[in-house]
């Protein structure tokens, strides 16, 4: 994603989440968001068979 696209996401999400970010934090927020998108793309690119089932959840 481009910096402009990431900035648009930041501009939309901060008010939606009721958050305020100082201008000095913007580069760090953009970098974290870019890494998150890259990690998500790596997860989504992993092929799964149609027969794949989620792991069971064990509760005590």
PDB file of N, H, CA, C and O in Angstrom:
ATOM      1  N   UNK A   1       0.838  -1.185   0.000  1.00  0.00           N
ATOM      2  CA  UNK A   1       0.000   0.000   0.000  1.00  0.00           C
ATOM      3  C   UNK A   1       0.879   1.244   0.000  1.00  0.00           C
ATOM      4  O   UNK A   1       1.988   1.245   0.536  1.00  0.00           O
ATOM      5  N   UNK A   2       0.368   2.278  -0.601  1.00  0.00           N
ATOM      6  H   UNK A   2      -0.532   2.278  -1.036  1.00  0.00           H
ATOM      7  CA  UNK A   2       1.110   3.537  -0.640  1.00  0.00           C
ATOM      8  C   UNK A   2       0.915   4.302   0.674  1.00  0.00           C
ATOM      9  O   UNK A   2      -0.010   4.030   1.439  1.00  0.00           O
ATOM     10  N   UNK A   3       1.808   5.262   0.914  1.00  0.00           N
ATOM     11  H   UNK A   3       2.560   5.484   0.293  1.00  0.00           H
ATOM     12  CA  UNK A   3       1.668   6.091   2.110  1.00  0.00           C
ATOM     13  C   UNK A   3       0.339   6.838   2.110  1.00  0.00           C
ATOM     14  O   UNK A   3      -0.277   7.010   3.162  1.00  0.00           O
ATOM     15  N   UNK A   4      -0.104   7.279   0.938  1.00  0.00           N
ATOM     16  H   UNK A   4       0.396   7.139   0.083  1.00  0.00           H
ATOM     17  CA  UNK A   4      -1.382   7.999   0.847  1.00  0.00           C
ATOM     18  C   UNK A   4      -2.550   7.085   1.241  1.00  0.00           C
ATOM     19  O   UNK A   4      -3.477   7.520   1.924  1.00  0.00           O
ATOM     20  N   UNK A   5      -2.504   5.834   0.813  1.00  0.00           N
ATOM     21  H   UNK A   5      -1.751   5.481   0.258  1.00  0.00           H
ATOM     22  CA  UNK A   5      -3.564   4.889   1.181  1.00  0.00           C
ATOM     23  C   UNK A   5      -3.549   4.605   2.680  1.00  0.00           C
ATOM     24  O   UNK A   5      -4.596   4.562   3.325  1.00  0.00           O
ATOM     25  N   UNK A   6      -2.353   4.413   3.224  1.00  0.00           N
ATOM     26  H   UNK A   6      -1.502   4.448   2.700  1.00  0.00           H
ATOM     27  CA  UNK A   6      -2.241   4.174   4.661  1.00  0.00           C
ATOM     28  C   UNK A   6      -2.711   5.391   5.459  1.00  0.00           C
ATOM     29  O   UNK A   6      -3.381   5.245   6.481  1.00  0.00           O
ATOM     30  N   UNK A   7      -2.356   6.600   4.988  1.00  0.00           N
ATOM     31  H   UNK A   7      -1.812   6.719   4.158  1.00  0.00           H
ATOM     32  CA  UNK A   7      -2.815   7.818   5.664  1.00  0.00           C
ATOM     33  C   UNK A   7      -4.332   7.934   5.630  1.00  0.00           C
ATOM     34  O   UNK A   7      -4.942   8.380   6.602  1.00  0.00           O
ATOM     35  N   UNK A   8      -4.943   7.537   4.523  1.00  0.00           N
ATOM     36  H   UNK A   8      -4.447   7.175   3.734  1.00  0.00           H
ATOM     37  CA  UNK A   8      -6.410   7.582   4.430  1.00  0.00           C
ATOM     38  C   UNK A   8      -7.039   6.621   5.438  1.00  0.00           C
ATOM     39  O   UNK A   8      -8.052   6.943   6.059  1.00  0.00           O
ATOM     40  N   UNK A   9      -6.443   5.450   5.599  1.00  0.00           N
ATOM     41  H   UNK A   9      -5.620   5.188   5.094  1.00  0.00           H
ATOM     42  CA  UNK A   9      -6.955   4.486   6.577  1.00  0.00           C
ATOM     43  C   UNK A   9      -6.797   5.051   7.989  1.00  0.00           C
ATOM     44  O   UNK A   9      -7.718   4.965   8.802  1.00  0.00           O
ATOM     45  N   UNK A  10      -5.641   5.622   8.275  1.00  0.00           N
ATOM     46  H   UNK A  10      -4.894   5.693   7.615  1.00  0.00           H
ATOM     47  CA  UNK A  10      -5.406   6.215   9.589  1.00  0.00           C
ATOM     48  C   UNK A  10      -6.412   7.329   9.853  1.00  0.00           C
ATOM     49  O   UNK A  10      -7.004   7.394  10.930  1.00  0.00           O
ATOM     50  N   UNK A  11      -6.605   8.208   8.868  1.00  0.00           N
ATOM     51  H   UNK A  11      -6.124   8.156   7.993  1.00  0.00           H
ATOM     52  CA  UNK A  11      -7.543   9.325   9.024  1.00  0.00           C
ATOM     53  C   UNK A  11      -8.968   8.843   9.269  1.00  0.00           C
ATOM     54  O   UNK A  11      -9.723   9.490   9.995  1.00  0.00           O
ATOM     55  N   UNK A  12      -9.339   7.728   8.680  1.00  0.00           N
ATOM     56  H   UNK A  12      -8.726   7.202   8.090  1.00  0.00           H
ATOM     57  CA  UNK A  12     -10.695   7.203   8.863  1.00  0.00           C
ATOM     58  C   UNK A  12     -10.844   6.455  10.185  1.00  0.00           C
ATOM     59  O   UNK A  12     -11.888   6.537  10.832  1.00  0.00           O
ATOM     60  N   UNK A  13      -9.805   5.727  10.586  1.00  0.00           N
ATOM     61  H   UNK A  13      -8.957   5.660  10.061  1.00  0.00           H
ATOM     62  CA  UNK A  13      -9.934   4.853  11.742  1.00  0.00           C
ATOM     63  C   UNK A  13      -9.760   5.561  13.086  1.00  0.00           C
ATOM     64  O   UNK A  13     -10.407   5.181  14.062  1.00  0.00           O
ATOM     65  N   UNK A  14      -8.916   6.566  13.160  1.00  0.00           N
ATOM     66  H   UNK A  14      -8.390   6.875  12.367  1.00  0.00           H
ATOM     67  CA  UNK A  14      -8.724   7.247  14.439  1.00  0.00           C
ATOM     68  C   UNK A  14     -10.040   7.778  15.003  1.00  0.00           C
ATOM     69  O   UNK A  14     -10.368   7.470  16.149  1.00  0.00           O
ATOM     70  N   UNK A  15     -10.809   8.566  14.241  1.00  0.00           N
ATOM     71  H   UNK A  15     -10.542   8.816  13.310  1.00  0.00           H
ATOM     72  CA  UNK A  15     -12.079   9.051  14.800  1.00  0.00           C
ATOM     73  C   UNK A  15     -13.084   7.920  15.028  1.00  0.00           C
ATOM     74  O   UNK A  15     -13.856   7.951  15.987  1.00  0.00           O
ATOM     75  N   UNK A  16     -13.068   6.924  14.139  1.00  0.00           N
ATOM     76  H   UNK A  16     -12.441   6.899  13.360  1.00  0.00           H
ATOM     77  CA  UNK A  16     -14.021   5.815  14.285  1.00  0.00           C
ATOM     78  C   UNK A  16     -13.768   5.051  15.578  1.00  0.00           C
ATOM     79  O   UNK A  16     -14.700   4.530  16.191  1.00  0.00           O
ATOM     80  N   UNK A  17     -12.510   4.986  15.990  1.00  0.00           N
ATOM     81  H   UNK A  17     -11.753   5.410  15.493  1.00  0.00           H
ATOM     82  CA  UNK A  17     -12.162   4.288  17.225  1.00  0.00           C
ATOM     83  C   UNK A  17     -12.128   5.217  18.434  1.00  0.00           C
ATOM     84  O   UNK A  17     -11.876   4.779  19.556  1.00  0.00           O
ATOM     85  N   UNK A  18     -12.382   6.498  18.198  1.00  0.00           N
ATOM     86  H   UNK A  18     -12.587   6.855  17.287  1.00  0.00           H
ATOM     87  CA  UNK A  18     -12.378   7.466  19.287  1.00  0.00           C
ATOM     88  C   UNK A  18     -10.973   7.743  19.817  1.00  0.00           C
ATOM     89  O   UNK A  18     -10.795   8.025  21.002  1.00  0.00           O
ATOM     90  N   UNK A  19      -9.978   7.662  18.932  1.00  0.00           N
ATOM     91  H   UNK A  19     -10.123   7.433  17.969  1.00  0.00           H
ATOM     92  CA  UNK A  19      -8.587   7.863  19.339  1.00  0.00           C
ATOM     93  C   UNK A  19      -8.053   9.178  18.807  1.00  0.00           C
ATOM     94  O   UNK A  19      -8.528   9.705  17.802  1.00  0.00           O
ATOM     95  N   UNK A  20      -7.054   9.693  19.503  1.00  0.00           N
ATOM     96  H   UNK A  20      -6.667   9.264  20.320  1.00  0.00           H
ATOM     97  CA  UNK A  20      -6.342  10.880  19.040  1.00  0.00           C
ATOM     98  C   UNK A  20      -4.871  10.518  18.957  1.00  0.00           C
ATOM     99  O   UNK A  20      -4.331   9.923  19.890  1.00  0.00           O
ATOM    100  N   UNK A  21      -4.219  10.860  17.872  1.00  0.00           N
ATOM    101  H   UNK A  21      -4.657  11.342  17.114  1.00  0.00           H
ATOM    102  CA  UNK A  21      -2.795  10.598  17.708  1.00  0.00           C
ATOM    103  C   UNK A  21      -2.066  11.908  17.474  1.00  0.00           C
ATOM    104  O   UNK A  21      -2.502  12.751  16.690  1.00  0.00           O
ATOM    105  N   UNK A  22      -0.971  12.059  18.154  1.00  0.00           N
ATOM    106  H   UNK A  22      -0.617  11.375  18.791  1.00  0.00           H
ATOM    107  CA  UNK A  22      -0.151  13.246  17.941  1.00  0.00           C
ATOM    108  C   UNK A  22       0.514  13.157  16.571  1.00  0.00           C
ATOM    109  O   UNK A  22       0.832  12.061  16.107  1.00  0.00           O
ATOM    110  N   UNK A  23       0.726  14.290  15.925  1.00  0.00           N
ATOM    111  H   UNK A  23       0.468  15.179  16.302  1.00  0.00           H
ATOM    112  CA  UNK A  23       1.362  14.269  14.593  1.00  0.00           C
ATOM    113  C   UNK A  23       2.711  13.544  14.586  1.00  0.00           C
ATOM    114  O   UNK A  23       3.075  12.937  13.579  1.00  0.00           O
ATOM    115  N   UNK A  24       3.451  13.600  15.683  1.00  0.00           N
ATOM    116  H   UNK A  24       3.156  14.094  16.501  1.00  0.00           H
ATOM    117  CA  UNK A  24       4.759  12.937  15.752  1.00  0.00           C
ATOM    118  C   UNK A  24       4.634  11.418  15.689  1.00  0.00           C
ATOM    119  O   UNK A  24       5.602  10.734  15.358  1.00  0.00           O
ATOM    120  N   UNK A  25       3.466  10.886  16.000  1.00  0.00           N
ATOM    121  H   UNK A  25       2.680  11.441  16.270  1.00  0.00           H
ATOM    122  CA  UNK A  25       3.256   9.435  16.010  1.00  0.00           C
ATOM    123  C   UNK A  25       2.875   8.896  14.628  1.00  0.00           C
ATOM    124  O   UNK A  25       2.892   7.683  14.415  1.00  0.00           O
ATOM    125  N   UNK A  26       2.539   9.764  13.709  1.00  0.00           N
ATOM    126  H   UNK A  26       2.526  10.749  13.882  1.00  0.00           H
ATOM    127  CA  UNK A  26       1.965   9.335  12.432  1.00  0.00           C
ATOM    128  C   UNK A  26       2.869   8.370  11.653  1.00  0.00           C
ATOM    129  O   UNK A  26       2.387   7.380  11.102  1.00  0.00           O
ATOM    130  N   UNK A  27       4.160   8.651  11.608  1.00  0.00           N
ATOM    131  H   UNK A  27       4.551   9.455  12.056  1.00  0.00           H
ATOM    132  CA  UNK A  27       5.069   7.757  10.877  1.00  0.00           C
ATOM    133  C   UNK A  27       5.101   6.366  11.501  1.00  0.00           C
ATOM    134  O   UNK A  27       5.111   5.364  10.786  1.00  0.00           O
ATOM    135  N   UNK A  28       5.117   6.299  12.825  1.00  0.00           N
ATOM    136  H   UNK A  28       5.108   7.112  13.406  1.00  0.00           H
ATOM    137  CA  UNK A  28       5.130   5.003  13.510  1.00  0.00           C
ATOM    138  C   UNK A  28       3.820   4.251  13.280  1.00  0.00           C
ATOM    139  O   UNK A  28       3.830   3.035  13.089  1.00  0.00           O
ATOM    140  N   UNK A  29       2.706   4.959  13.297  1.00  0.00           N
ATOM    141  H   UNK A  29       2.698   5.947  13.452  1.00  0.00           H
ATOM    142  CA  UNK A  29       1.410   4.321  13.052  1.00  0.00           C
ATOM    143  C   UNK A  29       1.367   3.777  11.629  1.00  0.00           C
ATOM    144  O   UNK A  29       0.922   2.651  11.406  1.00  0.00           O
ATOM    145  N   UNK A  30       1.830   4.579  10.660  1.00  0.00           N
ATOM    146  H   UNK A  30       2.191   5.494  10.842  1.00  0.00           H
ATOM    147  CA  UNK A  30       1.839   4.155   9.262  1.00  0.00           C
ATOM    148  C   UNK A  30       2.724   2.921   9.082  1.00  0.00           C
ATOM    149  O   UNK A  30       2.339   1.984   8.383  1.00  0.00           O
ATOM    150  N   UNK A  31       3.905   2.908   9.705  1.00  0.00           N
ATOM    151  H   UNK A  31       4.219   3.669  10.273  1.00  0.00           H
ATOM    152  CA  UNK A  31       4.813   1.779   9.576  1.00  0.00           C
ATOM    153  C   UNK A  31       4.194   0.516  10.187  1.00  0.00           C
ATOM    154  O   UNK A  31       4.277  -0.562   9.599  1.00  0.00           O
ATOM    155  N   UNK A  32       3.578   0.649  11.357  1.00  0.00           N
ATOM    156  H   UNK A  32       3.511   1.525  11.834  1.00  0.00           H
ATOM    157  CA  UNK A  32       2.941  -0.499  11.993  1.00  0.00           C
ATOM    158  C   UNK A  32       1.801  -1.031  11.144  1.00  0.00           C
ATOM    159  O   UNK A  32       1.642  -2.245  11.017  1.00  0.00           O
ATOM    160  N   UNK A  33       1.016  -0.157  10.568  1.00  0.00           N
ATOM    161  H   UNK A  33       1.146   0.829  10.671  1.00  0.00           H
ATOM    162  CA  UNK A  33      -0.091  -0.568   9.717  1.00  0.00           C
ATOM    163  C   UNK A  33       0.410  -1.271   8.459  1.00  0.00           C
ATOM    164  O   UNK A  33      -0.185  -2.259   8.028  1.00  0.00           O
ATOM    165  N   UNK A  34       1.487  -0.779   7.871  1.00  0.00           N
ATOM    166  H   UNK A  34       1.970   0.023   8.221  1.00  0.00           H
ATOM    167  CA  UNK A  34       2.062  -1.410   6.680  1.00  0.00           C
ATOM    168  C   UNK A  34       2.554  -2.821   6.998  1.00  0.00           C
ATOM    169  O   UNK A  34       2.337  -3.744   6.213  1.00  0.00           O
ATOM    170  N   UNK A  35       3.213  -2.993   8.145  1.00  0.00           N
ATOM    171  H   UNK A  35       3.389  -2.243   8.782  1.00  0.00           H
ATOM    172  CA  UNK A  35       3.681  -4.322   8.553  1.00  0.00           C
ATOM    173  C   UNK A  35       2.492  -5.249   8.788  1.00  0.00           C
ATOM    174  O   UNK A  35       2.525  -6.414   8.390  1.00  0.00           O
ATOM    175  N   UNK A  36       1.458  -4.746   9.423  1.00  0.00           N
ATOM    176  H   UNK A  36       1.431  -3.800   9.746  1.00  0.00           H
ATOM    177  CA  UNK A  36       0.261  -5.550   9.680  1.00  0.00           C
ATOM    178  C   UNK A  36      -0.362  -6.021   8.375  1.00  0.00           C
ATOM    179  O   UNK A  36      -0.761  -7.181   8.269  1.00  0.00           O
ATOM    180  N   UNK A  37      -0.452  -5.150   7.385  1.00  0.00           N
ATOM    181  H   UNK A  37      -0.128  -4.208   7.471  1.00  0.00           H
ATOM    182  CA  UNK A  37      -1.013  -5.546   6.091  1.00  0.00           C
ATOM    183  C   UNK A  37      -0.139  -6.583   5.388  1.00  0.00           C
ATOM    184  O   UNK A  37      -0.656  -7.512   4.768  1.00  0.00           O
ATOM    185  N   UNK A  38       1.200  -6.425   5.482  1.00  0.00           N
ATOM    186  H   UNK A  38       1.620  -5.670   5.985  1.00  0.00           H
ATOM    187  CA  UNK A  38       2.094  -7.417   4.866  1.00  0.00           C
ATOM    188  C   UNK A  38       1.955  -8.779   5.540  1.00  0.00           C
ATOM    189  O   UNK A  38       1.937  -9.804   4.859  1.00  0.00           O
ATOM    190  N   UNK A  39       1.858  -8.802   6.855  1.00  0.00           N
ATOM    191  H   UNK A  39       1.873  -7.969   7.408  1.00  0.00           H
ATOM    192  CA  UNK A  39       1.677 -10.072   7.568  1.00  0.00           C
ATOM    193  C   UNK A  39       0.333 -10.706   7.204  1.00  0.00           C
ATOM    194  O   UNK A  39       0.247 -11.918   7.007  1.00  0.00           O
ATOM    195  N   UNK A  40      -0.703  -9.890   7.116  1.00  0.00           N
ATOM    196  H   UNK A  40      -0.633  -8.905   7.276  1.00  0.00           H
ATOM    197  CA  UNK A  40      -2.009 -10.405   6.723  1.00  0.00           C
ATOM    198  C   UNK A  40      -1.993 -10.985   5.323  1.00  0.00           C
ATOM    199  O   UNK A  40      -2.620 -12.013   5.069  1.00  0.00           O
ATOM    200  N   UNK A  41      -1.287 -10.340   4.419  1.00  0.00           N
ATOM    201  H   UNK A  41      -0.778  -9.504   4.626  1.00  0.00           H
ATOM    202  CA  UNK A  41      -1.185 -10.856   3.049  1.00  0.00           C
ATOM    203  C   UNK A  41      -0.458 -12.193   3.025  1.00  0.00           C
ATOM    204  O   UNK A  41      -0.815 -13.081   2.251  1.00  0.00           O
ATOM    205  N   UNK A  42       0.567 -12.342   3.873  1.00  0.00           N
ATOM    206  H   UNK A  42       0.857 -11.620   4.501  1.00  0.00           H
ATOM    207  CA  UNK A  42       1.290 -13.610   3.936  1.00  0.00           C
ATOM    208  C   UNK A  42       0.384 -14.724   4.454  1.00  0.00           C
ATOM    209  O   UNK A  42       0.429 -15.843   3.944  1.00  0.00           O
ATOM    210  N   UNK A  43      -0.428 -14.433   5.449  1.00  0.00           N
ATOM    211  H   UNK A  43      -0.465 -13.524   5.864  1.00  0.00           H
ATOM    212  CA  UNK A  43      -1.364 -15.430   5.983  1.00  0.00           C
ATOM    213  C   UNK A  43      -2.402 -15.800   4.922  1.00  0.00           C
ATOM    214  O   UNK A  43      -2.698 -16.979   4.731  1.00  0.00           O
ATOM    215  N   UNK A  44      -2.946 -14.816   4.243  1.00  0.00           N
ATOM    216  H   UNK A  44      -2.705 -13.858   4.398  1.00  0.00           H
ATOM    217  CA  UNK A  44      -3.976 -15.083   3.243  1.00  0.00           C
ATOM    218  C   UNK A  44      -3.417 -15.828   2.030  1.00  0.00           C
ATOM    219  O   UNK A  44      -4.165 -16.520   1.338  1.00  0.00           O
ATOM    220  N   UNK A  45      -2.114 -15.697   1.760  1.00  0.00           N
ATOM    221  H   UNK A  45      -1.507 -15.134   2.321  1.00  0.00           H
ATOM    222  CA  UNK A  45      -1.503 -16.366   0.620  1.00  0.00           C
ATOM    223  C   UNK A  45      -1.223 -17.840   0.889  1.00  0.00           C
ATOM    224  O   UNK A  45      -0.936 -18.594  -0.040  1.00  0.00           O
ATOM    225  N   UNK A  46      -1.303 -18.259   2.155  1.00  0.00           N
ATOM    226  H   UNK A  46      -1.537 -17.647   2.911  1.00  0.00           H
ATOM    227  CA  UNK A  46      -1.022 -19.648   2.493  1.00  0.00           C
ATOM    228  C   UNK A  46      -2.173 -20.525   2.019  1.00  0.00           C
ATOM    229  O   UNK A  46      -3.318 -20.315   2.421  1.00  0.00           O
ATOM    230  N   UNK A  47      -1.882 -21.510   1.163  1.00  0.00           N
ATOM    231  H   UNK A  47      -0.953 -21.681   0.836  1.00  0.00           H
ATOM    232  CA  UNK A  47      -2.967 -22.335   0.622  1.00  0.00           C
ATOM    233  C   UNK A  47      -3.500 -23.330   1.660  1.00  0.00           C
ATOM    234  O   UNK A  47      -2.729 -23.979   2.367  1.00  0.00           O
ATOM    235  N   UNK A  48      -4.797 -23.433   1.738  1.00  0.00           N
ATOM    236  H   UNK A  48      -5.424 -22.905   1.164  1.00  0.00           H
ATOM    237  CA  UNK A  48      -5.462 -24.403   2.607  1.00  0.00           C
ATOM    238  C   UNK A  48      -6.349 -25.284   1.743  1.00  0.00           C
ATOM    239  O   UNK A  48      -6.976 -24.816   0.793  1.00  0.00           O
ATOM    240  N   UNK A  49      -6.391 -26.546   2.081  1.00  0.00           N
ATOM    241  H   UNK A  49      -5.881 -26.926   2.853  1.00  0.00           H
ATOM    242  CA  UNK A  49      -7.281 -27.465   1.385  1.00  0.00           C
ATOM    243  C   UNK A  49      -8.723 -27.191   1.792  1.00  0.00           C
ATOM    244  O   UNK A  49      -8.975 -26.670   2.879  1.00  0.00           O
ATOM    245  N   UNK A  50      -9.654 -27.535   0.939  1.00  0.00           N
ATOM    246  H   UNK A  50      -9.450 -27.958   0.056  1.00  0.00           H
ATOM    247  CA  UNK A  50     -11.065 -27.353   1.263  1.00  0.00           C
ATOM    248  C   UNK A  50     -11.462 -28.192   2.476  1.00  0.00           C
ATOM    249  O   UNK A  50     -12.410 -27.853   3.185  1.00  0.00           O
ATOM    250  N   UNK A  51     -10.732 -29.296   2.716  1.00  0.00           N
ATOM    251  H   UNK A  51      -9.963 -29.572   2.140  1.00  0.00           H
ATOM    252  CA  UNK A  51     -11.061 -30.182   3.826  1.00  0.00           C
ATOM    253  C   UNK A  51     -10.481 -29.696   5.158  1.00  0.00           C
ATOM    254  O   UNK A  51     -10.736 -30.317   6.190  1.00  0.00           O
ATOM    255  N   UNK A  52      -9.722 -28.619   5.166  1.00  0.00           N
ATOM    256  H   UNK A  52      -9.515 -28.114   4.328  1.00  0.00           H
ATOM    257  CA  UNK A  52      -9.090 -28.122   6.387  1.00  0.00           C
ATOM    258  C   UNK A  52     -10.154 -27.732   7.402  1.00  0.00           C
ATOM    259  O   UNK A  52     -11.132 -27.062   7.070  1.00  0.00           O
ATOM    260  N   UNK A  53      -9.953 -28.154   8.627  1.00  0.00           N
ATOM    261  H   UNK A  53      -9.158 -28.698   8.896  1.00  0.00           H
ATOM    262  CA  UNK A  53     -10.877 -27.861   9.721  1.00  0.00           C
ATOM    263  C   UNK A  53     -10.140 -27.025  10.779  1.00  0.00           C
ATOM    264  O   UNK A  53      -8.940 -27.210  10.984  1.00  0.00           O
ATOM    265  N   UNK A  54     -10.830 -26.134  11.432  1.00  0.00           N
ATOM    266  H   UNK A  54     -11.805 -25.984  11.265  1.00  0.00           H
ATOM    267  CA  UNK A  54     -10.175 -25.371  12.498  1.00  0.00           C
ATOM    268  C   UNK A  54      -9.856 -26.306  13.677  1.00  0.00           C
ATOM    269  O   UNK A  54     -10.498 -27.340  13.860  1.00  0.00           O
ATOM    270  N   UNK A  55      -8.872 -25.922  14.449  1.00  0.00           N
ATOM    271  H   UNK A  55      -8.350 -25.082  14.300  1.00  0.00           H
ATOM    272  CA  UNK A  55      -8.505 -26.713  15.610  1.00  0.00           C
ATOM    273  C   UNK A  55      -9.630 -26.663  16.643  1.00  0.00           C
ATOM    274  O   UNK A  55     -10.327 -25.654  16.753  1.00  0.00           O
ATOM    275  N   UNK A  56      -9.808 -27.742  17.395  1.00  0.00           N
ATOM    276  H   UNK A  56      -9.242 -28.562  17.306  1.00  0.00           H
ATOM    277  CA  UNK A  56     -10.840 -27.726  18.419  1.00  0.00           C
ATOM    278  C   UNK A  56     -10.455 -26.760  19.555  1.00  0.00           C
ATOM    279  O   UNK A  56      -9.280 -26.467  19.776  1.00  0.00           O
ATOM    280  N   UNK A  57     -11.462 -26.289  20.246  1.00  0.00           N
ATOM    281  H   UNK A  57     -12.417 -26.526  20.067  1.00  0.00           H
ATOM    282  CA  UNK A  57     -11.234 -25.401  21.387  1.00  0.00           C
ATOM    283  C   UNK A  57     -11.519 -26.204  22.646  1.00  0.00           C
ATOM    284  O   UNK A  57     -12.612 -26.742  22.821  1.00  0.00           O
ATOM    285  N   UNK A  58     -10.526 -26.278  23.517  1.00  0.00           N
ATOM    286  H   UNK A  58      -9.638 -25.841  23.375  1.00  0.00           H
ATOM    287  CA  UNK A  58     -10.675 -27.005  24.767  1.00  0.00           C
ATOM    288  C   UNK A  58     -10.913 -26.021  25.896  1.00  0.00           C
ATOM    289  O   UNK A  58     -10.197 -25.028  26.022  1.00  0.00           O
ATOM    290  N   UNK A  59     -11.900 -26.291  26.703  1.00  0.00           N
ATOM    291  H   UNK A  59     -12.482 -27.098  26.601  1.00  0.00           H
ATOM    292  CA  UNK A  59     -12.195 -25.427  27.853  1.00  0.00           C
ATOM    293  C   UNK A  59     -12.198 -26.279  29.114  1.00  0.00           C
ATOM    294  O   UNK A  59     -12.648 -27.424  29.105  1.00  0.00           O
ATOM    295  N   UNK A  60     -11.686 -25.701  30.203  1.00  0.00           N
ATOM    296  H   UNK A  60     -11.320 -24.770  30.210  1.00  0.00           H
ATOM    297  CA  UNK A  60     -11.652 -26.426  31.480  1.00  0.00           C
ATOM    298  C   UNK A  60     -12.898 -26.127  32.271  1.00  0.00           C
ATOM    299  O   UNK A  60     -13.065 -26.640  33.378  1.00  0.00           O
TER     300      UNK A  60
END
